[in-house]
């Protein structure tokens, strides 16, 4: 399902909460810093994300926010030696 399709289901409030918790978790451990597009310097390239949502076996709704790996540059956005 697409994000739009998922967000039309009865679980929308729970999905929104799961995404918010995941975003807060990533921000708390300094994985990224959220910025407005207007704050990104003209010469910089913003790294976009994709979301993955699923219902776990225990019924809890889970969400993950992932950078789109095809735009990441080794040594600039991550260090492959730490993976």
C-alpha positions, 0 to 999 in steps of 0.5 A: 500500500502507498502512504496515501492508501494507508492514511485513509484506513481506520488506523490513521491516528495510530499510524500518525503516532507511530511515525511521530514516535519514530521521527522523535526517536531518530531526532533524539539520537541525532540521526538527522536534523530536520530543516525547512526546505527554505533553510537548505543552502542553494548548493546543498542537496537534501536527503529525502526519506521513505517510510515503512509501516507494518502491523507487528505480530503483537498487534502494535503498529510500527514505523521506520523512517529511512533515508533514500540510500541512492543519494547517500555518499560514503564519507559524507553522509555515512562512514561505511567502516562503521556499518 
